[in-house]
Each structure stands twice: as structure tokens, then as C-alpha cells.
């Protein structure tokens, strides 16, 4: 009779890249998937979304979701359509945000497929979305919410716990207790001094640590968000420019509106029209009112975030916005310019040198945002190239991710070193640099795993 192996972990995503977070744990005859994200950025990564899932979706018992961002949740509708029938466990705020993000993702994919089909710029004769809005809405039926710090028994001696991670409403670190070993998945960790979110709970220790490394090779600039933002807005608006801010609809858009409202109130920037062209961001802002225990924005400031923005809901309103001229501010998803209404605004306003494009967060390799940050003067959208003459500015103070110093400080809180630390969810140079620092500054064994690698959790190497 074959001897059953101990618990294993397979890296199905976020290894060697900052997207596609997916980790498969197998123990006691159970398969548990931690995160189920979309690959984004370079084409060879995006193509992974179209390949069959590495294991039969029907063979997975449970999905545990760290938070709602698409690189952690966005493949769920495809997984469920392909046969997964188990529960998706997450915090209440994560479930609420996924109720916005996933259907919106399906809707955008349907729109892009229709546009490609109509204009014939796809190599495929009949381009199809990865999943539809209906697929995403059906997937939400599998969600079950859990509370922070409650232990959930999954059977066969397996327990899980969701621990506050900062970063975003509902975001969690997930501790998985298996027979004979414990594993902590950091998810995305927030900042210690974030303007909106409370800081992540310090790392309490585990036998194996899987830690994000998005900014593993960088230190955030020591600059106040409003101090950075005010002179930029004043300068561009003063010359009659339009300011485009691609922003994640959940988290980043709210932070930007919070700071802009405060600057306007103090008279440091002029009152100009601010358009929030993302119905999802509008709804997400509503959700912030329901979860004041997770952030430190006052009720009054939450209301101010609502008041300053003119909400753009319909496609017709969005198109009409492209006929206007500045001074004005447009905040629209997506944050890395991978799709959505922001691309139409970029096509309309990007060619004018009076205007500015503010990049407010991490830009994954292979995205239009990364190309702009690297100095591109043309961007390909809708099957053609558009000139970019607008001023492009990478903001330094708006990241929702802990930097290298904050990640190391978070780890140092542990009473004992893990047997192994795996650095994931980062570009190769970021993960490897953090690995070096973990080994040399903390004295912990660490490495960056490879895509589809399987490791033994009871004997990690």
C-alpha cells in the first residue's frame, strides 16, 4: 500500500509575477485553494487565464480568498463555471466588494469581445470573454462570509483563520492549520501609516510563511500624499489641463477622493469638476460607510468623498465626458490601464500636452501603465496606436502595499523563524531582493518558488 505523502503546497500563480495569486494546499485528502486570481500584464501571463486549470476544478473542496482585487479573486467565475462546487470563504467586506468587482469584470470582458468582433482587430474570428457578467453573478452564490479571528473547521484536522491585513476593506492574512504544521499566507499587506486603512496585524509566526513581495526591492518615498498631490494638481489645472487618474475602483479611488476633498476644503487646490467615471467605485465608496471598524476615515470625511465627485454612470455620459475640456479631473478604472472606460479617456486626452496622467499605484510589467511609467510616447488601444503627449507622473505616496522595510518589520514580530519563507506576488527582482534581505537580515531560510512548483509543507525546501 502506497504511503500517503504529508501536506503539500503547489504554486499555481503569483510565482515570478505580481499577478495570478493561486496556491493549492493538499492535506488529509482535501484540496484547498488559497486565492483564485487573474493573471495580468504580459501576454504570456494573460494566456494562462485561457489554459485549463492545473487540477480539475471539481476536485477542489474549498477556496479561501484573501481579498477582492482581481489578481486574487478574478478567476473565480471561470473556476466555478468549469466545475468547482465548493464554498468560497472570505470576510464580509471582501464578499461585498467581490459582488461589485466580479460582475464588472465579466461585463468589461463581454464589451471588449464585442468591440474586437465588431472592429475586427482580434486574431480570433469570434473572440469570447473568459467569463460573462452572468457567470460572475452565478459565482457569488458560492460565497460564505466569515469573521476576522474566528477559527473555521474544514474537517480532517484542518482549520483556518482570517487575520486583518490592512491594504483594502476585508483584506486578510490567512492562517491554515494542518495536521502537524501551520502555514500563513500574507495576502497583500497594507502600509503602517495608510491614510484610509488600519495597519496589518503583525506576523504571529507559522511553520511556513508565504509572503507577498510586490515592493520587495523598494522603499516608499517619505512623502505625505497631500503634499505630493497638491502642487501637481495646482500646476496642471492652472494651465487649463485635464487630469486623468487611472485608479483601482476599490481602495485607490476612495483614497484619491479623500485627499482631493481635503485639499479643496483647505483651499490648496481650486474647485474644478471631478468626475468619478466608475459605477463600481461609487458603489465601493458606499461600502466604506459600512465598515468603519476597518479604516480610520471619519464619517464626515466619507461624506466629503461623496460630495466632491460628479458620478458618471452610463456609457453615454462617459462618451460625452470625452468632448469636454479642462480644467477638470477624471478618476476612472482600471489602475494599470488594462481595460475599461479610462482607455477611451486616454485616447481623447492623452495627446494634449496641457493634460496630465497620474499613475497612482504599482504598474505590473506588460501593462499600459508600466509602458507609460517607462516613458512610452504611444500606446496601443482598440487595435491602433495613440500618441501620448500628456505629462505622465508616477505618484509615490499612494501605494496600498507595504514596502520592503515594512514587510521586514512585519516579519520580525514573529516569536520564532518559520522553517521556510516563500516570497511570491512580486516581479523576479523584487522577490529575489527581499529573499536576500530575509536571509541576511533576519537569518531566516527563504526563497522565491517557481510557477507550478510543489513543495512538502512538513519538509519545506
N, C-alpha and C positions, 0 to 999 in steps of 0.2 A: 504493500500500500504506500503510495507516494506521501512523503511528509509535507504537510501544508507549510508554505512559507509564512514568515511573520508579516506584519503590516507593511505595505508599500505605498509609495507616492510617485505618481507619474506626472511630469511637467508637460501638459498639453498646450500650453501657451505662456506668454509673458517670460519666456526664456530667450535671452538675446534680443529682446524687443520690449518696448514700453506699452504694448497693447496686447489684447487677446488673453486676458487673465483667465486661466483654466488649470486647476490642479485636481487630479484624480487620486483619491485615497482608497485603498482596498484593505479591509481588515475583517476578520470573522465572517467571511462570506458576503460582506456588504461592499457596495461601491458607493462612495460619496464624492460628489463633485463640488469643489470649492470654487466659486465664480464660474461664469459662463459668458465670457466677453467676446466682443468682435475684434478681429484684427483690423488695424487701420494703418494708413501710411503707404509704404512702398507696395507696388503692385504684387510682388511675390508674396507679401504678407497677406494682402487683401484676398488673394486667390485661395488662401487656406480656408476662408469662410465658405467657399463653394465645394470644398472636398468633403467626402463622407466623414462623420465624426470618428475619431480613432477607435472608439469602442461603441458597441450597439447602444443607442440611447435608452432602449427598453431595459438594458441590464443595469442601469444606474438607479440606485434606490432613492437618493435624496440629493438635492442641490442646496448648498449653503451660499448665501450671497452677502459679500462684504458691504457693497453699496450699489447705488443705482446708475453710475456712469456707464456709458455704452461699452467701454472697453472691459467692463466687469460683468455687465448684465445683457448686453445686446444680442448675444446668440441664443438666448433662451427660447424665443418663439420658434426658431429653426429646430432646436433640440426637441421641443415638445411636439412639434409637427412631425418629427422623424420617429417618434415613438416613446419618448420619456413620459411616464405617467405618475411619477412620484411627486412629493411636496417640494416646494421651493421655500426654504426657511430664511427669513430676514426680519429686520426690525420694522416697526410700524411706519416710520418716515421713509424708509427705503421702499416699502411696498407702495406708498402713496406716490413717490416720485417715479417709480417704475410704471405706475399707472398713467403717467404723462409721457415718459421718455420712450417706452417701447412702442406704443401705438404711433407716436410721432415718427419714430424711426421707420416703421413699416410704411407709413404714409409717404415719407420722403423717398423711400426706395421705389414705391409704385410710381410716384411722379417722375423720378429720374428715368425709370424704364420706359414710361410713356413718351417722355421727351426724346430719349435716344431713338425710340422706334419711329417717332414722327419725323425727326430730322435726319435719321439715317446715319448718325455718326458712330454707332456701335458696330463692332466687328461681327456681332451676333445678329442673325436675321430677325430674331424675335426676342430681344432682351427681357429677362424676367427679374423681378425683385427677389432677393434672398428670402424674404417673407413679406407678407402683406399686413396692413393695419388689422385686418380681421384675425390673422394668425396671432398677432401680438395681443389683441384683446382676449382671445381664447386662452392664451398662455397665462394670463393673470388669474385665471381660475385655480391654478396650481399653487398660488402663493398662500403661505401661512405665516402670520406675524408672531414674533417672539419679543420678549423684553430684554433689555440690557441686563447682564449679570445673572440671568436665570439659567440654571443648568437644564438642558434638554436631553432626555434619554432617547437614543436612536436604536436601542436594543443591542444584544450581543456584547454588552460591556462598553459600548461607545457612547460618550457624552459630549455635548458641545456647549459652548458658552460664547455669547456675543458681548464684546467689551468696547467701550467708546474709543473711537479712533480720530475724532475731530474731522477735518477735511471737508465734510459735507453732511447735511442732515441725514441721520440714520446710519452713517458710516461706522463700521465695526471692524475691530480685530476679531478673529475667530480662533478660539482655543478648542482643539479637538483632543479629547482624552480617549486613547485606545488602550486595549489590554497591554500593560507593561510600558507604555510610552505616551508622552504628550507632545502635541505639535501646535505651534502658534503661527497663524497666518496673519501678517500685519495688515493686509489690505493696503489702502492708501492712507498714509499717516498725515495728519494736519500739522499746522505750524503751532509753535508755542505761544505766539502773540498774534494770532489771526484776528482781524477786525470783526469778523462775524462769529466764527465757530470757537467753541471751547477747545482747549488743547487735548491731545490724545492721552489716554491713561498710560502711565509708564509701563514698560515691559516687566512683567512679574516673573518671568522665567518659564522655560519649557525645555524638554529634551532636544527638540528640533525646532529651529526658527526659520520661517520663510518670510523674508523681509523685502519690501519694495526698495528700489534704488534709483527712482526717477531722477533725483538730483544728487546722486551719489558722488559725483565728481565736482560739485559746485557748492558755493556758499551764496545765499541770497544777499543782495545788496542791503546794507544797513540804511534803508531809506523809508521814511514814512509815506504811505500810499498817497495821502492828500498833498504832501509836499512835492512828490514826484508828478502827480497828475495836474495840479493847478497851473503851473507855467506852460505846460503843453497845450492844455485846453484854451488858455487865455491867448496864446500866440496864434493858434490856428483859427480860432473863432474870430480873433481880431482882424485877420486878413480875409474874412468872409468865407472861410472854408467849411466844408462838411467833414465831420469826424466819423469815420466808420470804426466800430469796435466789435470785431468778431468775439463772441463770448459764449462759453458754455451756458446754456439756458438755465441750468440748475447750479447755483453756487456763485459762479463768477458774475453773471448778470446782476444778481442781487447785491453783491459787493460793490460793483461799479456804481449802481444807482444810489447805494447808501453813501458813498463818498462824494459823488457829484451833488447830491442833495445837501450835504453838509457844507460843501464849498460854496454853493449858491446861497445858502442861508447866511453865511458869513460875508457874502459879497466879494469873495476872492475870484469868482468867475462870473461872467454875465449870464443872465437868464436867457437861454435860447431854447427853441423847441428840442426836446429829447424824445426820440421815438424808440419804443421798445417793440421791435418787429419780430416777435416770437410769442405766439399764444401760449406755448409751453412755459416760457419764462414768466409770463403773467400769472399763470396758474401755480407755478412753483413758488412765486412770491407769496401767494395766499397760504401755502403750506407752512411757510416760515412763521406765520402767526400762530399756528397750532403746535409749535414745538419750541417755545421759548426756553425750555429747560436745556436744550442742546446748544443754544447760541446766546451771545450777550448783547444783542441789539435790542434796544428798548422798544416798547410798544409805540412810542411817539416816532422813533426813527423808522420803524417798519412802515408806519403810515406815510411818512415823508417819502419813502422809496416809491410808494404807490403814486403819490400826488405829482411828482415831477415828470413822470413818463406819460406820453400820449401812446396809447396801446394800438398797435396795428394788428388787426385780426384776420382780415380777408386777403386773398391773393390780389384782388382789385386794388385794395388800399396800398398794398406793398408795391404794386406797379406804379401807382400814382405818386408814391414817395420818390421814385426814381426821376420824376420830372421836376422836382423841386431843387432849389439851390440854397447854399448855406447863407449865413452861419446856422448850423444845426448839428445835432449828434444823433447817430443811429446805432443802437445796440441790437445785434442780431446774431443768432446761432448760425453756423457752428464755430466753436472756438479755434479750430485748426483749419478752417475753410475747406472742409471735406465735402460739404454739400449745404443744401438749404437756401433760404432767401438771401443770405449775405452775399452769395455769389452774384446774384443779379445786381445788388448794390455795388459790388466791386466792379462789375462790368460798366456800370453807369458812372461811377465817381472816381474810379482808380486812375483814370487817365489825366486828371486835372491836378497840376502841381500845387494848387491852393489847398487841396484837401489833404487829409492825413488818415492813415490806417494804424490803429493802436492794437498791437498784439498783447493780449493780457494774460497769457499763460504759456505752459510748455507746448512746444510745437514738435510733434513726433516726426522723425525722418520720413521723407516721401510725401508729406502733406504740402498743400499750397502755402500754409502758414510757415512751414520750415523754409520753403523756397523764398518767400518774402523776407524772412528774417536773415537769410543768407545773401540778400541783395538782388534778387531777381527783378528784372525790369519788364518782364512779360509773364503772364500766367495763362495756362490753357484751361478754358472753361467752355462748356457747351460745344465742344468739338472745334474750337478755334482759339487763336492766341489774342489776348487783350494786353495793350500796353499799360504799364504801371508807372505813372509819373508822380503820384501822390507820395507825400512823406511817409515813410514807414518807421514806426517807433516800437521797440520791444520794451514794454513796461517791466520793471524789476520787482515791484513791491506787491504784486497781486497773486503770486503763486499760492495754491492751496495745498502744496506738498511740502513736507519737511525737507530741509536741505541736508547736506552731509553732516554738518555739525549737530543738527537737531536729531538726525537718525542715530548717531553715535551716542548722544546724551540719552536718548530714549532707551537704547540697548543697555547702557551702563547701569540702569536702575535694577537690573536682574540680580538676585542674590547669588546666582551661580551661572557659569557659562553653559550655553547649550552644547550638546555633543557635536552639533554641526549647525552652521548658519548658511542658508542658501540665499543668495542675492538675486532677485528677479525683478521684473517690471522696470527695466531700465535699458537704455542703449548699451551696447557692449563696453564702451569706455567708462560709462558711469558705474555699471555693475562691477567692473574689474577694479576700478579705483577704490570703491567702497570696500570690496573684498580685501584689498591690500591694507586699508586702514583698520578694518576689523581684526585682521590677523596681527598687525604690528602694534596697534594702539591698545586694543582690548585683550590681545593674546588669545583670541578665540579661533578655532578652526572655521574656515569659511571658503566658499567657492560659488561661482556662477554656473548653474546647471545648463545643460543643452536641451534643445527642443526635443520632446518625446522621450527624454531620458527617464528611466525608472530607478528609484533608489529604495533600499530597505530602511524603513524607519527605525527598526530596532538595532541596526548596524549601519548608520549613515556614513557615507564616504564622499 
